[in-house]
Amino acid sequence: MADEPAAWRSAVAEDLLLFARLHGVELDSETFDALVAADYPACLTLPSASETETQARQLLAGALGGDSALTLPLDDLAADYATLYLNVRFQTSPNESAWIDKEGLERQEAMFAVREWYKRYGLEAGDWRRRQDDNLSLQLQFLAHVLGQAQDNDALRPAAEFMDAHLLRWIERYAERVAKRAQTPFYAALGMLTACYLRGLRDRLVALAAAPYPPEPEPQRDPKAPAEEPLAYVPGIQPSW
């Protein structure tokens, strides 16, 4: 298979950086307007790969104004962001450790493992006390960096390895929890879309980088929460992907 052009790798990296921003800071009016102007998420580089992703894209587009009934004031979005990402009273931590550690604790083994990945590329997370290394936004930024600097298919393999070792171990459970707990359709859809996009990218890397999926790992602990809850905004999604 021929290499994807540098423009493709760059475009996917830009998609990931935007996901990182949307998960990393609350939505402001400038970013909101830019998303609307870009026809987000229809402008994403990778096509929708599943019915779940299609539903998430439709819901997110509606929240950005495609359906005025779903559009919410920025104050409501800011409050939802704070609850989901900062206060995490709904057990929606955006940090890998909370999903991987047996006790559901933050700043555990996953944080240090991710830090080692950053070091390989001469990167560091900054103040880990403010935002720990295994935070979703930082992991997305790192993945964008790996794709953006890749020169050929072989150089994309570390991206697949990082996704297998970290993001894909927890992102789908995280997204499902957020979809159940979010108070706005924007953040309910954003989590689902991020998980689906990452899965679609990893599927693409199977052939593109000759990087097959590793054997299925042992089931990981899910942070404590009611076992069955209806998804607040995305109909038709099964309890387990």
C-alpha positions as MATLAB code, in Angstrom:
seq = 'MADEPAAWRSAVAEDLLLFARLHGVELDSETFDALVAADYPACLTLPSASETETQARQLLAGALGGDSALTLPLDDLAADYATLYLNVRFQTSPNESAWIDKEGLERQEAMFAVREWYKRYGLEAGDWRRRQDDNLSLQLQFLAHVLGQAQDNDALRPAAEFMDAHLLRWIERYAERVAKRAQTPFYAALGMLTACYLRGLRDRLVALAAAPYPPEPEPQRDPKAPAEEPLAYVPGIQPSW';
ca = [
       0.000    0.000    0.000;
       1.329    3.414   -0.920;
       2.146    5.893    1.797;
      -0.546    8.340    2.724;
       0.657   11.792    1.697;
       2.041   14.163    4.285;
      -1.090   16.267    3.860;
      -3.237   13.395    5.154;
      -1.046   12.856    8.212;
      -1.082   16.583    8.882;
      -4.861   16.785    8.526;
      -5.434   13.908   10.958;
      -3.012   15.551   13.390;
      -5.032   18.780   13.152;
      -8.224   16.840   13.889;
      -6.585   15.389   16.995;
      -5.351   18.790   18.136;
      -8.865   20.162   17.881;
     -10.214   17.243   19.898;
      -7.486   17.990   22.434;
      -8.558   21.621   22.662;
     -12.235   20.771   23.029;
     -11.438   18.347   25.851;
      -8.790   20.600   27.366;
     -10.594   23.921   27.873;
     -14.201   24.997   28.065;
     -15.795   26.139   24.833;
     -15.586   29.901   24.240;
     -17.479   32.002   21.713;
     -14.522   32.264   19.334;
     -14.039   28.508   19.167;
     -17.793   27.940   18.917;
     -18.000   30.291   15.919;
     -14.968   28.657   14.300;
     -16.553   25.210   14.625;
     -19.756   26.441   13.033;
     -17.862   28.162   10.205;
     -15.853   24.994    9.514;
     -19.012   22.848    9.384;
     -17.711   20.754   12.251;
     -17.681   17.789   12.562;
     -18.408   17.157    8.866;
     -14.963   18.611    8.100;
     -13.092   15.830    9.940;
     -10.509   14.033    7.815;
     -11.634   10.481    8.541;
     -15.117    9.437    7.431;
     -17.671    8.105    9.863;
     -16.934    4.432   10.486;
     -19.966    3.298   12.491;
     -23.598    4.043   13.246;
     -22.560    5.248   16.688;
     -20.154    7.731   15.133;
     -22.774    8.927   12.667;
     -25.189    9.581   15.526;
     -22.518   11.399   17.524;
     -21.660   13.583   14.532;
     -25.308   14.445   13.959;
     -25.829   15.299   17.614;
     -22.714   17.466   17.760;
     -23.660   19.272   14.551;
     -27.070   19.941   16.034;
     -25.555   21.308   19.221;
     -23.514   23.729   17.122;
     -26.597   25.127   15.460;
     -27.712   22.663   12.843;
     -30.836   22.211   14.941;
     -31.656   25.350   16.911;
     -33.548   23.303   19.492;
     -30.285   21.723   20.609;
     -28.174   24.872   20.738;
     -27.357   25.875   24.314;
     -25.905   29.047   25.862;
     -22.164   29.008   26.440;
     -22.786   29.359   30.176;
     -24.550   25.993   30.164;
     -21.694   24.441   28.225;
     -19.171   25.934   30.668;
     -21.062   24.509   33.633;
     -21.204   21.080   32.000;
     -17.490   21.229   31.198;
     -16.640   22.062   34.806;
     -18.733   19.182   36.109;
     -17.361   16.616   33.654;
     -13.700   17.621   33.474;
     -12.862   19.549   36.633;
     -15.187   18.592   39.471;
     -15.781   15.068   38.095;
     -18.509   14.455   40.647;
     -20.070   12.156   38.046;
     -16.890   10.017   38.003;
     -15.989   11.182   34.517;
     -12.285   11.756   35.077;
     -10.446   12.578   31.823;
      -7.317   10.910   33.220;
      -6.321    7.368   32.286;
      -5.235    6.331   35.785;
      -8.771    6.654   37.114;
      -9.909    4.033   34.606;
      -6.921    1.677   34.672;
      -5.830    1.651   38.315;
      -7.451   -1.163   40.316;
      -8.530    1.291   42.997;
      -9.545    3.976   40.523;
      -6.855    6.336   41.842;
      -5.330    9.270   39.982;
      -1.612    9.784   39.232;
      -0.793    6.098   39.208;
       1.216    3.791   36.934;
      -0.477    4.956   33.737;
       0.641    8.538   34.323;
       4.289    7.533   34.574;
       4.052    5.199   31.575;
       2.609    7.981   29.430;
       5.331   10.331   30.694;
       7.960    7.905   29.367;
       6.339    8.040   25.931;
       6.562   11.818   25.977;
      10.240   11.664   26.928;
      11.021    9.517   23.885;
       9.962   12.458   21.726;
      11.612   15.127   23.846;
       8.276   16.296   25.277;
       6.911   16.854   28.764;
       3.493   17.651   30.143;
       4.480   20.684   32.183;
       2.897   21.006   35.623;
       1.600   17.482   36.283;
      -0.048   18.657   39.502;
      -2.321   20.912   37.438;
      -2.891   18.493   34.559;
      -1.374   15.063   34.866;
       0.472   13.394   32.013;
      -2.237   10.811   31.273;
      -4.941   13.448   30.761;
      -7.019   12.889   27.623;
      -6.202   16.282   26.132;
      -2.461   15.769   26.562;
      -2.584   12.261   25.125;
      -4.414   13.571   22.060;
      -1.812   16.308   21.640;
       0.953   13.720   21.835;
      -0.720   11.452   19.295;
      -1.063   14.441   16.966;
       2.651   15.129   17.392;
       3.584   11.551   16.469;
       1.405   11.609   13.347;
       2.485   15.095   12.366;
       6.185   14.277   12.370;
       5.855   10.872   10.677;
       7.557   10.725    7.294;
       6.201    7.394    6.056;
       4.008    4.451    6.985;
       6.607    2.806    9.197;
       6.845    5.952   11.307;
       3.136    5.619   12.095;
       3.612    2.378   14.045;
       4.479    4.129   17.314;
       1.127    5.920   17.067;
      -0.638    2.545   16.914;
       1.457    1.223   19.799;
       0.666    4.250   21.950;
      -3.041    3.952   21.242;
      -3.019    0.264   22.156;
      -1.041    0.854   25.341;
      -3.051    3.833   26.523;
      -5.945    5.605   24.795;
      -7.810    2.573   23.547;
      -7.688    0.875   26.948;
     -10.134    3.350   28.437;
     -11.510    5.905   25.958;
     -14.649    3.959   25.049;
     -15.692    3.389   28.657;
     -14.944    7.012   29.402;
     -17.022    8.207   26.448;
     -19.969    6.029   27.409;
     -19.882    7.355   30.970;
     -19.786   10.964   29.728;
     -22.711   10.302   27.384;
     -24.726    9.082   30.368;
     -23.806   11.943   32.682;
     -23.426   15.002   30.417;
     -26.027   17.720   30.781;
     -25.515   19.086   27.266;
     -25.668   17.297   23.903;
     -22.373   18.921   22.903;
     -20.281   17.128   25.516;
     -22.294   13.917   25.312;
     -21.529   13.768   21.600;
     -17.926   14.980   21.867;
     -16.872   12.063   24.038;
     -18.507    9.512   21.754;
     -17.109   11.123   18.609;
     -13.589   11.214   20.046;
     -13.713    7.514   20.910;
     -15.099    6.582   17.499;
     -12.554    8.728   15.662;
      -9.689    7.122   17.545;
     -11.026    3.650   16.812;
     -11.371    4.543   13.140;
      -7.819    5.883   13.061;
      -6.479    2.743   14.710;
      -8.336    0.573   12.205;
      -6.730    2.600    9.426;
      -3.275    2.030   10.908;
      -3.732   -1.751   10.822;
      -3.182   -1.747    7.069;
      -1.444    1.569    6.591;
       1.356    0.917    9.085;
       1.215   -2.903    9.115;
       0.253   -2.597   12.778;
      -2.257   -5.303   13.761;
      -4.123   -5.065   17.022;
      -2.456   -6.851   19.956;
      -4.215   -9.784   21.655;
      -7.173   -8.770   23.785;
      -6.017   -7.780   27.309;
      -7.634   -8.928   30.502;
     -10.736   -6.870   31.367;
      -9.876   -3.685   33.243;
     -11.630   -2.231   36.257;
     -14.404    0.267   35.531;
     -14.705    3.091   38.109;
     -17.699    2.577   40.415;
     -21.013    3.582   38.890;
     -24.492    2.115   38.360;
     -24.166   -0.811   35.981;
     -27.020    0.183   33.697;
     -27.966    3.752   32.820;
     -29.639    5.074   29.672;
     -27.503    7.308   27.502;
     -28.822   10.820   27.859;
     -28.522   12.004   24.279;
     -27.348    9.288   21.879;
     -30.081    6.752   21.105;
     -29.427    3.287   19.854;
     -25.970    2.844   21.394;
     -25.499   -0.495   23.077;
     -24.247   -0.691   26.684;
     -20.993   -2.166   25.430;
     -19.199   -1.393   22.182;
];
